Amino acid sequence: MGSSVWFTSAKNSIKSFIGDKDLKFADVTPDWLLKYENHLRNGGKKDTTISINQRALRVIINEGKTAGVIKESQYPYVVRQNGKYQIPDAKGQSGH
């Protein structure tokens, strides 16, 4: 039940950002993630909420990576390279 609520909340948050458009794996870039984070911040969301929503999205992106839908070079999150997006932690620190 908890995961369902988590993913539904994240989905609704993303929909509020993108509107009626479909979100494709290729759309989720470091720049897109930062814009989404800024959208949440401008809406008054705290780092904890931003982190929760971003982590839910990362689960889906990881599924796409595992399934071969996205290439390693398209993976938008920090692995060990600069130029990628880092999800903020609950203390408000991020590496973007």
Buried (B, 14 or more C-beta within 10 A) or exposed (E): EEEEEBBEBBBEBBEEBEEEEEBEBEEBEBEBBBEBBEBBBEEEBEBEBBBBBBEBBBEBBEEBBEEEEBEEEBBBBBEEEEEBBBBBEEEEEBEB
